[in-house]
Amino acid sequence: MCIKPCDGLVGTIRVPGDKSISHRAAILGSLATGQTKVDGFLQSADCLSTLACLDLLGVRFRWDEDSLLIEGRGLRGLSEPTAVLDAGNSGTTMRLLAGVVAGHDFLTILTGDASLCKRPMDRVANPLREMGAQVDGRSEGRFPPLAIRGGPLKPISYRTPVPSAQVKSAILLASLYASGVSKVAEPWLSRDHTERMMSYFGIPIAKGDGWVAIGPVTEEPRGRHIAIPGDLSSAAFPIAVAACSPGSILRVENVGVNPTRTGFFDVLRAMGATVELEKEREVCGEPVADVVVEGTELRGVTVAGGMIPRLIDEIPILAVVAAKAKGRTVVRDARELRVKETDRIQELGAALGELGVVVETRDDGLVIDGPQEIRGGAVSSRGDHRLALALACAGLLAKQPVIVTGFDCADVSFPGFIDVLTDLGLQVEVA
């Protein structure tokens, strides 16, 4: 795909449904009794992997125009799969479903593509073993495929070594089948979509400073109507381009603005951008708003500590913004980026380097001094959807066109990205 430079972004757009919330809607709707209707479900590769796995567990779905209808099986109504569950490229699918099947007295084998099978799963496997499930995997149980023999579970009190919504969610989902109260504590708060949706389904959830507790679950959750907002992580890409393009005024309607996810907006404001939330409201337990951003000259900042979990998926596009900002931008405490779809620290530095941006990579982050000129040229997505989208946005801010090879992987999280750009009048050539 070839992206040509732009002078800024002016207009109003919408982005597809939130990926994290879509996964959770499919899973909790499947575990409820009765029908759950989901509007705005993200039909991306990752979320479709979750549906395919749930189908093998006996859950039935159908589409009614743009709505997904889920016929829930109840907490204990899933069936033993007759085939391996393939999570594709989706770590969320594998980790969350590991928590679900740990509470069922049957054997489940979870696998994924080559990239996913290189991602560590011991963070999920270890607490599930503490709860009583049998979990085996490659390299002493650290890597997929995972073989899980579930059954009756006991509650645990667990502190995650790093903040991870996927690990926390796996424990919370397994705790639906435990005989008491489970508690999960984190060093910093990770995104809380699972807790919010569980509460929306009537599941007993308690929260405190850095911890969440669940149980005991004595009643079956019942199906609900869920309206999924636009994905903030997808909205971040055009918002970033607008923020560092003076004269831009971009409105993104109906975006999820969960405070555990809005760290990117806070960083843009610290860099000098104007980012406003309008029409703030709550929809199905999630805060939603229209996001309006105005472009200006930006300055470098330091991003670290508890801010990292609130923008972990936005660091690739933040690096592009940093290249255009005046001064030094430092990202640290983000070693988690090394075990994503790629080693995002290494690959981000290499990819931006091919476009002329000097990036100092560190063990737990990166340093970029700006402003720098982004050159045109050809660069690979590395098969990573976040990198593909960030590099496309780099093309919008470059001096010459940028060709992103392997851009198809962007459909993992943002199908329709090209349509959004063309709706804004930008020039995109698809090879």
Residue pairs with C-beta under 8 A, 6 or more apart in sequence:
1 392
1 403
1 404
1 407
1 418
1 428
1 429
1 430
1 431
2 395
2 401
2 402
2 403
2 428
2 429
2 430
2 431
3 392
3 395
3 396
3 398
3 401
3 402
3 403
3 404
3 421
3 426
3 427
3 428
4 395
4 396
4 401
4 426
4 427
4 428
4 429
5 395
5 396
5 397
5 398
5 399
5 400
5 401
6 241
6 245
6 396
6 397
6 426
6 427
7 245
7 247
8 242
8 245
8 246
8 247
8 248
8 295
9 238
9 241
9 242
9 245
9 248
9 250
9 295
9 424
9 426
10 247
10 248
10 249
10 250
10 424
11 250
11 251
11 423
11 424
11 425
12 250
12 251
12 252
12 253
13 238
13 250
13 251
13 252
13 253
13 420
13 423
13 424
14 230
14 252
14 253
14 254
15 230
15 231
15 234
15 235
15 238
15 252
15 255
15 414
15 416
15 420
16 40
16 42
16 43
16 44
16 230
16 231
16 234
16 414
16 415
16 416
17 40
17 41
17 42
17 228
17 229
17 230
17 231
18 40
18 42
18 193
18 228
18 229
18 230
18 231
18 232
18 233
18 256
19 42
19 44
19 46
19 47
19 92
19 231
19 233
19 234
19 413
20 92
20 165
20 191
20 193
20 231
21 193
21 197
21 226
21 228
21 229
21 256
21 286
22 38
22 40
22 41
22 42
22 44
22 47
22 50
22 228
23 46
23 47
23 50
23 90
23 92
23 93
23 96
24 96
24 169
24 193
24 194
24 197
25 36
25 38
25 41
25 68
25 197
25 226
25 228
26 38
26 41
26 47
26 50
26 51
26 54
26 68
26 70
27 50
27 54
27 96
27 97
27 100
27 173
28 36
28 197
28 198
28 201
28 221
29 36
29 38
29 70
29 72
29 223
29 224
29 226
30 54
30 57
30 59
30 70
30 72
30 73
30 78
31 72
31 73
31 74
31 75
31 78
31 100
31 176
31 221
32 72
32 74
32 201
32 220
32 221
32 222
32 223
32 224
33 72
33 74
33 220
33 221
33 222
33 223
34 72
34 222
34 223
35 69
35 70
35 71
35 72
35 223
36 69
36 70
36 72
36 223
36 224
36 225
36 226
37 64
37 67
37 68
37 69
37 70
37 223
37 225
37 226
38 67
38 68
38 69
38 70
38 226
38 228
39 66
39 67
39 225
39 226
39 227
39 228
40 66
40 227
40 228
40 229
40 230
41 47
41 67
41 68
41 228
42 228
42 231
42 413
42 415
43 415
44 411
44 412
44 413
44 414
44 415
45 88
45 89
45 90
45 411
45 412
46 88
46 89
46 90
46 92
46 93
46 412
46 413
47 90
49 86
49 87
49 88
49 89
49 90
49 93
50 87
50 90
50 92
50 93
50 96
50 97
51 61
52 86
53 85
53 86
53 87
53 93
53 97
53 110
54 61
54 97
55 61
56 81
56 82
56 83
56 85
57 73
57 78
57 79
57 81
57 85
57 101
57 108
58 73
58 77
58 78
58 79
59 70
59 71
59 72
59 73
59 78
60 70
60 71
61 68
61 69
61 70
61 71
62 69
63 69
70 223
72 223
74 220
75 103
75 176
75 177
75 217
75 220
75 221
76 104
76 177
78 100
78 101
78 104
79 106
80 104
80 106
80 107
80 108
81 106
81 108
81 109
84 109
84 110
84 111
84 145
85 97
85 108
85 109
85 110
85 111
86 111
86 112
87 93
87 94
87 97
87 110
87 111
87 112
87 116
88 112
88 113
88 116
89 112
89 113
89 115
89 116
89 341
89 412
90 112
90 116
90 412
91 112
91 116
91 119
91 166
92 166
93 112
94 110
94 112
94 116
94 121
94 144
94 146
95 121
95 124
95 166
95 167
95 169
95 170
96 166
96 169
96 170
96 173
96 194
97 108
97 110
98 110
98 121
98 124
98 125
98 128
98 135
98 146
98 148
98 170
99 124
99 128
99 169
99 170
99 171
99 172
99 173
99 174
100 173
100 174
100 176
101 108
101 110
101 148
101 150
102 128
102 131
102 133
102 135
102 148
102 150
102 153
102 174
102 177
103 133
103 150
103 151
103 153
103 173
103 174
103 176
103 177
103 178
104 150
104 151
104 177
105 150
105 151
105 152
106 149
106 150
107 147
107 148
107 149
108 147
108 148
108 150
109 145
109 146
109 147
109 148
110 144
110 145
110 146
110 148
111 117
111 144
111 145
111 146
112 144
115 341
115 342
115 383
116 144
117 138
117 143
117 144
117 145
118 143
119 143
119 144
119 339
119 340
120 142
120 143
120 339
121 137
121 141
121 142
121 143
121 144
121 146
122 137
122 141
122 142
123 160
123 161
123 162
123 164
123 167
124 166
124 167
124 170
125 135
125 137
125 141
125 142
125 146
127 156
127 158
127 167
127 170
127 171
127 174
128 135
128 148
128 170
128 171
128 174
129 135
130 156
130 158
131 153
131 154
131 155
131 156
131 171
131 174
131 175
131 178
131 182
132 151
132 152
132 153
132 154
133 148
133 149
133 150
133 151
133 153
133 174
134 147
134 148
134 149
134 150
135 141
135 146
135 147
135 148
136 146
136 147
136 148
137 143
137 144
137 145
137 146
137 147
138 144
138 145
150 177
152 177
152 179
153 174
153 175
153 177
153 178
153 179
154 178
154 179
154 180
155 175
155 178
155 179
155 180
155 181
155 182
155 215
155 216
156 171
156 178
156 182
156 183
157 182
157 183
157 185
158 171
158 182
158 183
158 184
158 185
159 184
159 185
159 186
159 187
160 167
160 168
160 184
160 185
160 186
160 187
161 187
162 187
162 336
163 186
163 187
163 188
163 189
163 190
163 308
163 309
164 186
164 190
164 336
165 190
165 191
165 192
165 193
165 194
165 260
165 309
168 184
168 186
168 190
168 194
168 212
169 194
171 182
171 184
172 182
172 184
172 194
172 195
172 198
172 212
172 214
173 194
174 182
175 182
175 214
175 215
175 217
176 203
176 214
176 215
176 217
178 215
178 216
179 216
180 215
180 216
181 213
181 214
181 215
181 216
182 213
182 214
182 215
183 211
183 212
183 213
184 211
184 212
184 213
185 210
185 211
186 210
186 211
187 210
188 210
188 305
188 306
188 308
188 309
189 210
189 260
189 306
189 309
190 260
190 309
191 258
191 260
191 261
191 309
191 310
192 207
192 212
192 258
192 260
193 258
193 286
195 205
195 207
195 212
196 258
196 285
196 286
197 226
197 284
197 285
198 205
198 214
198 221
199 205
199 285
200 224
200 226
200 284
200 285
201 221
201 222
201 224
202 219
202 221
202 222
203 214
203 217
203 221
204 214
204 215
204 216
204 217
205 212
205 213
205 214
206 212
206 213
206 214
207 213
224 284
225 284
226 284
227 283
227 284
228 256
228 284
229 254
229 255
229 256
229 283
229 286
229 288
230 252
230 253
230 254
230 255
230 256
231 255
231 256
231 413
231 414
232 255
232 256
232 257
232 258
232 261
232 262
232 264
233 261
233 313
233 314
233 413
234 389
234 413
234 414
234 417
235 252
235 255
235 291
236 264
236 313
236 314
236 317
237 317
237 389
237 390
237 392
237 393
237 414
237 417
238 250
238 252
238 393
238 420
238 421
238 424
239 250
239 252
239 264
239 268
239 275
239 291
239 293
240 264
240 268
240 314
240 317
240 318
240 320
240 321
240 393
241 248
241 393
241 396
241 397
242 248
242 249
242 250
242 293
242 294
242 295
243 268
243 271
243 273
243 275
243 293
243 294
243 295
243 296
243 298
243 321
244 273
244 295
244 298
244 321
244 324
244 325
244 397
245 295
245 397
246 295
246 296
246 297
247 295
248 293
248 294
248 295
249 292
249 293
249 294
249 295
250 292
250 293
251 290
251 291
251 292
252 290
252 291
252 292
252 293
253 290
254 288
254 290
255 288
255 289
255 290
255 291
256 286
256 287
256 288
257 265
257 277
257 280
257 287
257 288
257 289
257 291
258 286
258 287
259 287
259 310
260 309
260 310
261 310
261 311
262 310
263 303
263 307
263 308
263 309
263 310
263 311
263 314
264 310
264 311
264 314
264 317
264 318
265 275
265 291
266 307
266 310
267 301
267 303
267 307
267 311
267 318
268 275
268 293
268 298
268 321
269 275
270 301
271 298
271 299
271 300
271 301
271 321
271 325
272 296
272 297
272 298
272 299
273 293
273 294
273 295
273 296
273 298
274 293
274 294
274 296
275 291
275 292
275 293
276 291
276 292
276 293
277 289
277 290
277 291
277 292
278 289
278 290
278 291
278 292
279 289
279 290
280 287
280 288
280 289
281 287
281 288
281 289
282 288
297 326
298 321
298 324
298 325
298 326
299 325
299 326
299 327
300 322
300 325
300 326
300 327
300 328
300 329
300 330
300 368
300 369
300 370
301 325
301 329
301 330
302 329
302 330
302 331
302 332
303 311
303 315
303 318
303 329
303 330
303 331
303 332
303 334
304 330
304 331
304 332
304 333
304 365
305 333
308 331
308 333
308 334
308 336
311 318
312 334
312 336
312 337
313 386
315 331
315 334
315 337
315 344
315 348
316 344
316 348
316 386
316 387
316 389
316 390
317 386
317 389
317 390
317 393
318 329
318 331
319 329
319 331
319 348
319 352
319 359
319 366
319 368
319 390
320 352
320 374
320 390
320 393
320 394
320 397
321 329
322 329
322 368
322 370
323 352
323 357
323 368
323 370
323 371
323 372
323 374
323 394
323 397
324 370
324 371
324 372
324 374
324 397
325 370
325 371
326 370
326 371
327 369
327 370
328 367
328 368
328 369
328 370
329 367
329 368
329 369
329 370
330 365
330 366
330 367
331 365
331 366
331 367
332 362
332 364
332 365
333 364
333 365
334 345
334 364
334 365
335 345
335 363
335 364
335 365
337 343
337 344
337 345
337 348
337 365
338 344
338 345
338 346
340 384
340 386
341 383
341 384
341 385
341 386
342 382
342 383
342 384
342 387
344 384
344 386
344 387
345 361
345 362
345 364
345 365
345 366
346 361
347 382
347 384
347 387
348 359
348 361
348 366
348 387
348 390
349 359
349 360
349 361
349 366
351 379
351 380
351 382
351 387
351 391
352 359
352 391
352 394
353 359
354 377
354 379
355 374
355 375
355 376
355 377
355 379
355 391
355 394
355 398
355 402
356 372
356 373
356 374
356 375
356 377
357 368
357 372
357 374
357 394
358 368
358 369
358 372
359 366
359 367
359 368
360 366
360 367
360 368
373 399
374 394
374 395
374 397
374 398
374 399
374 402
375 398
375 399
375 400
376 395
376 398
376 399
376 400
376 401
376 402
377 400
377 402
377 403
378 402
378 403
378 405
379 391
379 402
379 403
379 404
379 405
380 404
380 405
380 406
381 387
381 388
381 391
381 404
381 405
381 406
381 407
381 409
381 410
382 406
383 406
383 409
384 409
385 409
385 410
385 411
385 412
385 413
385 414
386 413
388 404
388 406
388 407
388 409
388 410
389 410
389 413
389 414
389 417
391 402
391 404
392 402
392 404
392 407
392 410
392 417
394 402
395 401
395 402
395 404
396 421
396 426
403 431
410 417
418 428
418 430
421 428
422 428
